[in-house]
């Protein structure tokens, strides 16, 4: 019976003693190791993660440098002001209004050209400027033919249309200039990165990564300014083309009324001449 409990040899007795000592040490030292073990970091809350993301985005923007991010900020501010200004000024009431067209129609039929000139002076519409130029030329040059009056009207209409197109071209200019400014900053950042990499001892390729990332911030900033400016330029360009079409239709209507009045005046003048010749 004792053969099953006692080791068969001294070697086996030593192995059993070593295993017993190891188990005893683990039992004694286990709580100590559990207390000394570092606790797992708590998961960040949603607010902390949002703050860290916002802070990192701000850091990225500041890494572009004030000399290049400053002009981009100025361009973005100007683009926002232009978008707000065009939203309130590029509208049909500022180009052609029903109120002015009804007044012009009534005054032309009455042949009250001086009254229509006074109405044009009070209004600040594109069609009012065109009608004013037309009537001003016609009243100052009574012997001018209707074709000459038409040329004056078409010239002024072309000028007003070009003013509308040139007004929104500033947004297109900003959308073109902003990426160039960002690309210029990227080139400067790349030059600085390569220069610092060449001057450092023990050149490593991984040293180039932070410099390249910092240089690309200006390109990203330029695209952030350029893309919205180009989108709003396309929107306002469509509105301007529509308003120019309305302006051309209004000009055609005014010129048709004036042509009818010219024909009526010529018919009356010719009738008077015939009556005078018969007498």
C-alpha contacts under 8 A as a table, 3 or more apart, distances in Angstrom:
res1	aa1	res2	aa2	distance
1	X	4	X	5.94
1	X	5	X	7.52
2	X	5	X	5.36
2	X	6	X	6.13
3	X	6	X	5.63
3	X	7	X	7.52
3	X	8	X	7.48
4	X	7	X	7.70
7	X	10	X	7.14
7	X	12	X	5.85
7	X	13	X	5.57
8	X	12	X	6.84
8	X	13	X	7.94
9	X	12	X	5.48
9	X	13	X	6.54
10	X	13	X	4.97
10	X	14	X	6.30
11	X	14	X	5.20
11	X	15	X	6.42
12	X	15	X	5.13
12	X	16	X	6.29
13	X	16	X	5.22
13	X	17	X	6.28
14	X	17	X	5.14
14	X	18	X	6.23
15	X	18	X	5.15
15	X	19	X	6.26
16	X	19	X	5.25
16	X	20	X	6.25
17	X	20	X	5.15
17	X	21	X	6.24
18	X	21	X	5.17
18	X	22	X	6.26
19	X	22	X	5.14
19	X	23	X	6.33
20	X	23	X	5.27
20	X	24	X	6.27
21	X	24	X	5.10
21	X	25	X	6.23
22	X	25	X	5.19
22	X	26	X	6.29
23	X	26	X	5.20
23	X	27	X	6.27
24	X	27	X	5.18
24	X	28	X	6.24
25	X	28	X	5.15
25	X	29	X	5.95
26	X	29	X	5.27
26	X	30	X	5.51
27	X	30	X	5.48
27	X	31	X	7.86
28	X	31	X	7.13
28	X	32	X	7.95
29	X	32	X	5.27
29	X	33	X	6.33
30	X	33	X	5.26
30	X	34	X	6.23
31	X	34	X	4.97
31	X	35	X	6.19
32	X	35	X	5.19
32	X	36	X	6.23
33	X	36	X	5.11
33	X	37	X	5.97
34	X	37	X	5.34
44	X	48	X	6.04
44	X	49	X	6.32
45	X	48	X	5.31
45	X	49	X	6.27
46	X	49	X	5.19
46	X	50	X	6.12
47	X	50	X	5.12
47	X	51	X	6.17
48	X	51	X	5.15
48	X	52	X	6.17
49	X	52	X	5.10
49	X	53	X	6.19
50	X	53	X	5.13
50	X	54	X	6.18
51	X	54	X	5.14
51	X	55	X	6.00
52	X	55	X	5.05
52	X	56	X	6.06
53	X	56	X	5.10
53	X	57	X	6.23
54	X	57	X	5.14
54	X	58	X	6.22
55	X	58	X	5.09
55	X	59	X	6.09
56	X	59	X	4.91
56	X	60	X	6.15
57	X	60	X	5.05
57	X	61	X	6.36
58	X	61	X	5.15
58	X	62	X	6.19
59	X	62	X	5.08
59	X	63	X	6.09
60	X	63	X	5.15
60	X	64	X	7.03
60	X	214	X	7.52
60	X	217	X	6.65
61	X	64	X	5.70
61	X	65	X	8.00
61	X	69	X	7.60
61	X	217	X	6.57
61	X	218	X	7.97
61	X	221	X	7.68
62	X	65	X	5.91
62	X	66	X	7.28
62	X	69	X	7.77
63	X	214	X	6.04
63	X	217	X	7.25
64	X	68	X	6.85
64	X	69	X	6.06
64	X	185	X	7.69
64	X	214	X	6.20
64	X	215	X	6.70
64	X	217	X	5.50
64	X	218	X	5.52
65	X	68	X	5.93
65	X	69	X	5.95
66	X	69	X	5.10
66	X	70	X	5.20
67	X	70	X	5.66
67	X	71	X	7.21
68	X	71	X	5.71
68	X	72	X	6.68
68	X	181	X	7.17
68	X	182	X	7.44
68	X	185	X	6.21
68	X	218	X	7.09
69	X	72	X	5.05
69	X	73	X	6.11
69	X	218	X	6.68
69	X	221	X	7.43
70	X	73	X	5.07
70	X	74	X	6.31
71	X	74	X	4.97
71	X	75	X	6.13
71	X	181	X	7.94
72	X	75	X	5.02
72	X	76	X	6.13
72	X	178	X	6.47
72	X	181	X	7.37
72	X	182	X	7.85
72	X	221	X	7.00
72	X	222	X	6.52
72	X	225	X	7.22
73	X	76	X	5.09
73	X	77	X	6.19
74	X	77	X	5.09
74	X	78	X	6.22
75	X	78	X	5.13
75	X	79	X	6.09
75	X	174	X	6.70
75	X	178	X	7.18
75	X	225	X	7.33
76	X	79	X	5.00
76	X	80	X	6.25
76	X	225	X	5.59
77	X	80	X	5.22
77	X	81	X	6.35
78	X	81	X	5.10
78	X	82	X	6.15
79	X	82	X	5.12
79	X	83	X	6.14
79	X	171	X	6.43
79	X	174	X	7.14
79	X	229	X	6.51
80	X	83	X	5.15
80	X	84	X	6.30
81	X	84	X	5.23
81	X	85	X	6.09
82	X	85	X	4.96
82	X	86	X	5.94
82	X	171	X	7.30
83	X	86	X	5.26
83	X	87	X	6.09
83	X	232	X	7.20
84	X	87	X	5.18
84	X	88	X	6.75
85	X	88	X	5.56
85	X	89	X	6.19
86	X	89	X	5.04
86	X	90	X	5.26
86	X	168	X	7.68
86	X	236	X	7.63
87	X	90	X	6.01
87	X	91	X	7.64
88	X	91	X	6.94
89	X	94	X	6.53
90	X	94	X	6.76
90	X	95	X	7.96
90	X	236	X	7.71
90	X	239	X	7.46
90	X	240	X	7.15
91	X	94	X	5.62
91	X	95	X	6.89
91	X	239	X	7.79
91	X	243	X	7.59
92	X	95	X	5.21
92	X	96	X	5.59
92	X	97	X	6.58
92	X	243	X	6.33
93	X	96	X	5.57
93	X	97	X	4.93
93	X	125	X	7.57
94	X	97	X	7.30
94	X	124	X	7.18
94	X	125	X	5.18
94	X	126	X	7.08
95	X	125	X	4.92
95	X	126	X	4.80
95	X	127	X	6.27
95	X	243	X	6.88
95	X	247	X	6.92
96	X	100	X	7.50
96	X	101	X	7.65
96	X	125	X	6.36
96	X	126	X	6.74
96	X	127	X	5.87
96	X	243	X	7.92
96	X	246	X	7.13
96	X	247	X	6.32
96	X	250	X	7.44
97	X	100	X	5.57
97	X	101	X	6.42
97	X	125	X	7.94
98	X	101	X	5.07
98	X	102	X	6.05
99	X	102	X	5.39
99	X	103	X	6.33
100	X	103	X	5.10
100	X	104	X	5.97
100	X	128	X	7.66
101	X	104	X	5.07
101	X	105	X	5.99
101	X	250	X	7.67
102	X	105	X	5.15
102	X	106	X	6.28
103	X	106	X	5.27
103	X	107	X	6.16
103	X	116	X	7.84
104	X	107	X	5.19
104	X	108	X	5.96
104	X	116	X	6.27
104	X	254	X	7.84
105	X	108	X	5.36
105	X	109	X	6.25
105	X	254	X	7.44
105	X	257	X	7.52
106	X	109	X	5.31
106	X	110	X	6.36
107	X	110	X	5.02
107	X	111	X	5.99
107	X	112	X	5.13
107	X	113	X	6.78
107	X	115	X	7.05
107	X	116	X	6.08
108	X	111	X	4.73
108	X	112	X	6.04
108	X	113	X	6.51
108	X	116	X	7.52
108	X	257	X	6.91
108	X	258	X	7.01
108	X	261	X	7.78
109	X	112	X	7.74
109	X	257	X	7.44
109	X	261	X	7.45
111	X	261	X	7.59
112	X	115	X	5.42
112	X	116	X	6.43
113	X	116	X	4.95
113	X	117	X	6.18
113	X	135	X	7.00
114	X	117	X	5.04
114	X	118	X	6.35
115	X	118	X	5.07
115	X	119	X	6.33
116	X	119	X	4.96
116	X	120	X	6.18
117	X	120	X	5.00
117	X	121	X	6.30
117	X	131	X	7.86
117	X	132	X	5.76
117	X	135	X	6.97
117	X	136	X	7.64
118	X	121	X	5.14
118	X	122	X	6.54
119	X	122	X	5.22
119	X	123	X	6.40
120	X	123	X	5.24
120	X	124	X	7.60
120	X	128	X	4.88
120	X	129	X	6.64
120	X	131	X	7.13
120	X	132	X	5.79
121	X	124	X	7.56
121	X	128	X	7.72
121	X	132	X	7.55
123	X	128	X	6.37
124	X	128	X	6.68
124	X	129	X	7.41
125	X	128	X	5.10
125	X	129	X	6.48
126	X	129	X	5.23
126	X	130	X	6.41
126	X	160	X	6.33
126	X	247	X	7.74
127	X	130	X	5.04
127	X	131	X	6.15
127	X	157	X	7.99
127	X	247	X	6.58
127	X	250	X	7.31
127	X	251	X	7.20
128	X	131	X	5.18
128	X	132	X	6.02
129	X	132	X	5.06
129	X	133	X	6.24
129	X	156	X	7.97
130	X	133	X	5.27
130	X	134	X	6.23
130	X	153	X	6.20
130	X	156	X	5.64
130	X	157	X	6.11
130	X	160	X	7.97
131	X	134	X	5.01
131	X	135	X	6.07
131	X	153	X	7.38
131	X	254	X	7.92
132	X	135	X	5.30
132	X	136	X	5.83
133	X	136	X	5.12
133	X	137	X	6.15
133	X	152	X	7.33
133	X	153	X	7.10
133	X	156	X	7.22
134	X	137	X	5.37
134	X	138	X	6.20
134	X	149	X	6.34
134	X	150	X	7.84
134	X	152	X	6.16
134	X	153	X	5.48
135	X	138	X	4.89
135	X	139	X	5.94
136	X	139	X	5.34
136	X	140	X	6.09
137	X	140	X	5.24
137	X	141	X	5.88
137	X	149	X	7.09
137	X	152	X	7.69
138	X	141	X	5.16
138	X	142	X	5.80
138	X	144	X	6.94
138	X	149	X	6.46
139	X	142	X	5.65
141	X	144	X	5.53
144	X	148	X	6.29
144	X	149	X	7.05
145	X	148	X	5.41
145	X	149	X	6.58
146	X	149	X	5.00
146	X	150	X	6.10
146	X	259	X	7.19
146	X	262	X	7.37
147	X	150	X	4.93
147	X	151	X	6.27
148	X	151	X	5.10
148	X	152	X	6.51
149	X	152	X	5.20
149	X	153	X	6.37
150	X	153	X	5.01
150	X	154	X	6.16
150	X	255	X	7.38
151	X	154	X	5.13
151	X	155	X	6.06
152	X	155	X	5.17
152	X	156	X	6.23
153	X	156	X	5.28
153	X	157	X	6.08
153	X	251	X	7.91
154	X	157	X	4.97
154	X	158	X	6.09
155	X	158	X	5.18
155	X	159	X	6.30
156	X	159	X	4.99
156	X	160	X	6.24
157	X	160	X	5.17
157	X	161	X	6.20
157	X	247	X	7.99
157	X	248	X	7.67
157	X	251	X	7.83
158	X	161	X	5.13
158	X	162	X	6.16
159	X	162	X	5.14
159	X	163	X	6.21
160	X	163	X	5.03
160	X	164	X	6.44
161	X	164	X	5.18
161	X	165	X	6.33
161	X	244	X	6.17
162	X	165	X	5.00
162	X	166	X	5.91
163	X	166	X	5.12
163	X	167	X	6.00
164	X	167	X	5.21
164	X	168	X	6.92
164	X	240	X	6.64
165	X	168	X	5.78
165	X	169	X	6.49
165	X	237	X	7.46
165	X	240	X	6.89
166	X	169	X	5.00
166	X	170	X	7.45
167	X	170	X	6.56
168	X	171	X	5.92
168	X	172	X	7.28
168	X	233	X	6.71
168	X	236	X	6.96
168	X	237	X	7.10
169	X	172	X	5.00
169	X	173	X	6.25
169	X	233	X	7.60
170	X	173	X	4.93
170	X	174	X	6.26
171	X	174	X	5.08
171	X	175	X	6.23
171	X	229	X	5.68
171	X	230	X	6.89
171	X	232	X	7.73
171	X	233	X	5.74
172	X	175	X	5.07
172	X	176	X	6.35
172	X	229	X	6.90
172	X	230	X	6.10
172	X	233	X	6.08
173	X	176	X	5.14
173	X	177	X	6.06
174	X	177	X	5.09
174	X	178	X	5.87
174	X	225	X	7.97
174	X	226	X	6.67
174	X	229	X	6.85
175	X	178	X	5.78
175	X	179	X	7.23
175	X	225	X	6.96
175	X	226	X	4.02
175	X	227	X	6.71
175	X	229	X	5.40
175	X	230	X	5.48
176	X	179	X	6.25
176	X	180	X	6.98
176	X	226	X	6.81
177	X	180	X	5.20
177	X	181	X	6.33
177	X	226	X	7.93
178	X	181	X	5.18
178	X	182	X	6.30
178	X	222	X	4.67
178	X	223	X	6.99
178	X	225	X	6.32
178	X	226	X	5.71
179	X	182	X	4.95
179	X	183	X	5.99
179	X	219	X	6.42
179	X	222	X	4.43
179	X	223	X	5.68
179	X	226	X	6.47
180	X	183	X	5.00
180	X	184	X	6.07
180	X	222	X	7.40
181	X	184	X	5.07
181	X	185	X	6.36
181	X	218	X	7.67
181	X	219	X	7.74
181	X	222	X	6.59
182	X	185	X	5.12
182	X	186	X	6.27
182	X	217	X	7.91
182	X	218	X	4.39
182	X	219	X	4.00
182	X	220	X	7.07
182	X	221	X	6.47
182	X	222	X	4.69
182	X	223	X	7.68
183	X	186	X	4.92
183	X	187	X	6.21
183	X	218	X	6.90
183	X	219	X	5.28
183	X	222	X	7.75
184	X	187	X	5.19
184	X	188	X	6.31
185	X	188	X	5.13
185	X	189	X	6.10
185	X	215	X	6.51
185	X	216	X	7.94
185	X	218	X	5.58
185	X	219	X	7.14
186	X	189	X	5.03
186	X	190	X	6.11
186	X	215	X	4.39
186	X	216	X	5.38
186	X	217	X	7.48
186	X	218	X	6.05
186	X	219	X	6.21
187	X	190	X	5.11
187	X	191	X	6.20
187	X	215	X	7.23
188	X	191	X	5.11
188	X	192	X	6.28
188	X	215	X	7.37
189	X	192	X	5.13
189	X	193	X	6.10
189	X	211	X	6.63
189	X	212	X	6.95
189	X	214	X	6.96
189	X	215	X	4.39
189	X	216	X	7.92
190	X	193	X	4.98
190	X	194	X	6.15
190	X	211	X	6.68
190	X	212	X	5.98
190	X	215	X	6.09
191	X	194	X	5.32
191	X	195	X	6.02
192	X	195	X	5.02
192	X	196	X	6.08
192	X	211	X	7.62
193	X	196	X	5.34
193	X	197	X	6.09
193	X	208	X	6.18
193	X	211	X	4.89
193	X	212	X	6.87
194	X	197	X	4.93
194	X	198	X	6.05
194	X	208	X	7.01
195	X	198	X	5.15
195	X	199	X	6.27
196	X	199	X	5.17
196	X	200	X	6.19
197	X	200	X	5.39
197	X	203	X	6.48
197	X	204	X	7.84
197	X	207	X	6.77
197	X	208	X	6.81
198	X	201	X	7.83
198	X	203	X	7.04
200	X	203	X	6.28
203	X	207	X	7.81
204	X	207	X	5.71
204	X	208	X	7.86
205	X	208	X	5.80
205	X	209	X	7.79
206	X	209	X	5.62
207	X	210	X	6.63
207	X	211	X	7.61
208	X	211	X	5.50
208	X	212	X	6.24
209	X	212	X	5.22
209	X	213	X	6.16
210	X	213	X	5.12
210	X	214	X	6.14
211	X	214	X	5.12
211	X	215	X	6.10
212	X	215	X	5.00
212	X	216	X	6.22
213	X	216	X	5.29
213	X	217	X	6.75
214	X	217	X	5.51
214	X	218	X	7.97
215	X	218	X	6.30
215	X	219	X	7.63
216	X	219	X	5.16
216	X	220	X	6.35
217	X	220	X	5.13
217	X	221	X	6.19
218	X	221	X	4.92
218	X	222	X	6.13
219	X	222	X	5.08
219	X	223	X	6.30
220	X	223	X	5.15
220	X	224	X	6.18
221	X	224	X	5.03
221	X	225	X	6.47
222	X	225	X	5.27
222	X	226	X	6.01
223	X	226	X	4.84
223	X	227	X	5.81
224	X	227	X	5.91
224	X	228	X	7.11
225	X	228	X	6.25
225	X	229	X	6.49
226	X	229	X	5.22
226	X	230	X	6.10
227	X	230	X	5.21
227	X	231	X	6.26
228	X	231	X	5.03
228	X	232	X	6.19
229	X	232	X	5.33
229	X	233	X	6.02
230	X	233	X	4.97
230	X	234	X	6.25
231	X	234	X	5.28
231	X	235	X	6.46
232	X	235	X	4.94
232	X	236	X	6.11
233	X	236	X	5.19
233	X	237	X	5.90
234	X	237	X	5.06
234	X	238	X	6.34
235	X	238	X	5.38
235	X	239	X	6.54
236	X	239	X	4.96
236	X	240	X	6.06
237	X	240	X	5.03
237	X	241	X	6.19
238	X	241	X	5.22
238	X	242	X	6.32
239	X	242	X	5.14
239	X	243	X	6.20
240	X	243	X	5.01
240	X	244	X	6.06
241	X	244	X	5.08
241	X	245	X	6.30
242	X	245	X	5.15
242	X	246	X	6.41
243	X	246	X	4.96
243	X	247	X	6.09
244	X	247	X	4.86
244	X	248	X	6.16
245	X	248	X	5.15
245	X	249	X	6.30
246	X	249	X	5.11
246	X	250	X	6.22
247	X	250	X	5.08
247	X	251	X	6.13
248	X	251	X	5.01
248	X	252	X	6.16
249	X	252	X	5.12
249	X	253	X	6.30
250	X	253	X	5.08
250	X	254	X	6.24
251	X	254	X	5.14
251	X	255	X	6.05
252	X	255	X	5.16
252	X	256	X	6.05
253	X	256	X	5.13
253	X	257	X	6.36
254	X	257	X	5.18
254	X	258	X	6.24
255	X	258	X	4.97
255	X	259	X	5.93
256	X	259	X	5.01
256	X	260	X	6.21
257	X	260	X	5.16
257	X	261	X	6.33
258	X	261	X	4.99
258	X	262	X	6.08
259	X	262	X	4.98
259	X	263	X	6.18
260	X	263	X	5.15
260	X	264	X	6.17
261	X	264	X	4.99
261	X	265	X	6.02
262	X	265	X	5.06
262	X	266	X	6.05
263	X	266	X	5.06
263	X	267	X	6.00
264	X	267	X	5.06
264	X	268	X	6.18
265	X	268	X	5.14
265	X	269	X	6.10
266	X	269	X	4.96
266	X	270	X	6.02
267	X	270	X	5.14
267	X	271	X	6.08
268	X	271	X	5.00
268	X	272	X	6.16
269	X	272	X	5.13
269	X	273	X	6.30
270	X	273	X	5.07
270	X	274	X	6.24
271	X	274	X	5.11
271	X	275	X	6.18
272	X	275	X	4.99
272	X	276	X	6.08
273	X	276	X	5.03
273	X	277	X	6.06
274	X	277	X	5.03
274	X	278	X	6.22
275	X	278	X	5.21
275	X	279	X	6.31
276	X	279	X	5.14
